[in-house]
Amino acid sequence: MKRAYTDIPEGQMHYRFEGEGEPVLLLHMAVASSDEFTRVMHFLSKRYRAIALDCLGFGDSDPAPREYQIIDHARTVISFMDSLGIKKANIVGQFFGAEIAVELAVNWPERVNKLVLAGAEFWEDSQAVDLKEPTNFTTTVEIKPDGSHLLEWWRRACLWGDYPLEILEERFVEYVKAGPRGEEAHWAGGAYNSKHRLPLITRPTLILDATGFPLHSRSPVVQRLIPNSKLTSIENGPMYCDRAMPKEYAGAILDFLS
Amino acid sequence: MKRAYTNIPEGQMHYRFEGEGEPILLLHMAVASSDEFSRVKHFLSPKYCAIALDFLGAGDSDPSPYEYKVLDHARTVISFMDSLKIKKAIIVGHLLGGHIAAEVAINWPERVDRLILAGPGSFEESGTTNVDKPNDFIKQVEIKADGSHLLEWWRRASLLGDYFLDILEERAIEYVKAGPRGEEAHWTGTSYNVMPRLPLITCPTLVLDATYYLFHYQAKTVKSLIPNSKLTTIENGPMYLDRAMPKEFAEAIINFLSASAE
């Protein structure tokens, strides 16, 4: 796997890439980065040109010039594809990345070959109670002289299940890199409702679900809303399914693409 | 300022660059990264092409394949210059970066135009006691499930003077990025004695000193050991001199470069 930068109008975008062939573009979850797909890319790269980017404000990309919404991030993905001369790609999006992927497919269908939405569930008002203390992981974390902000980021990294320490540390590094503006990603996700956008998707779509995703129970609803779609659920797949079960995650994508 | 990657035999090296003209290559201190020169580059870039790299294992470069010594890092600097087709550069090294810069100048003199060593000195001298609990910031930090390793990194970032929060956070990020292997950089530094090497430097050299550098008291000795050298001391300059006083740091470099220009 290699890392590189490319220029878009807002600044530099950082990305990771591995393999050759038809491009598969991977879009990360909120307050994360291209790093989350490092293990998955290892499996995809045998047959595809796997590319994972850092959205503006995350990982090693430049910050967004203002608080970006889902559609703004989608536009930067098009700028990214333009800068690399990629006319059309298979798009994989995880959570926040799935919302961006939906907008890509709806607004720029000619740039999207096949679509994989991992955790594309939308929120109904009544669903918010599904999460423990839902507002407790989206408030701004300010940098404090005693370093306690680091422990708060660590707490948020550890909130979504039991993972090996190395995965928690990766998540934590992503929080640190995103910094105090990091939660803008959760706010963008919270302000977006895919419910009325999903029926507008025309590309062949895989709903990649895992039984440990927070809104797992809603995935059949999502699937019914997208005209040309399939649903695959990974048994015992946790929230950070791409990091924790990369083989199964990549396997589901590879099966669908072929 | 832009960021980029280049390939060397060991993997990818990350670097930041700004400006055009004669290249100035900036080498960072232990458990730090090219980020430490971001403010300094802003002052250098009107006249020079300022390039700061991340050593292997630091910042966003790939890890080193094993525990690298000063000479190993010096070799990666040459690989880096080769990959960017830089035949000769002005080299600025801060603390550990200064020791690596010295080895580049001694072993590959044809690649170094002029040399700036900021805060060089040696733990081998009697001065080790100048640091409070010197062993207390070079022990390995293991990742712990309760996140306590983060507070230890924060403590180390805050150890060497009073700085603005944004500087401390930058330092903490460097500790986090370097991870549990980060302290190898300090071990590299403490197992190396720059003093007997200094007389072998042949290019014009500036010893850039600051009154709160750990090795401030050795600055005159360092200067006397380098044949063709000058000494500049920045009053009240702290350990993170380049971050806290970037204008003074850059001006000392620019003044030396203009004075030593043929």
Interface residues (C-beta under 8 A of the other chain):
Chain A: K2 R3 A4 Y5 Q12 H14 D60 I143 P145 D146 G147 L150 L151 W154 R155 C158 L165 E166 L168 E169 F172 V173 V176 K177 G179
Chain B: K2 R3 A4 Y5 Q12 H14 D60 I143 A145 G147 L150 L151 W153 W154 R155 S158 L165 D166 L168 E169 A172 I173 V176 K177 G179
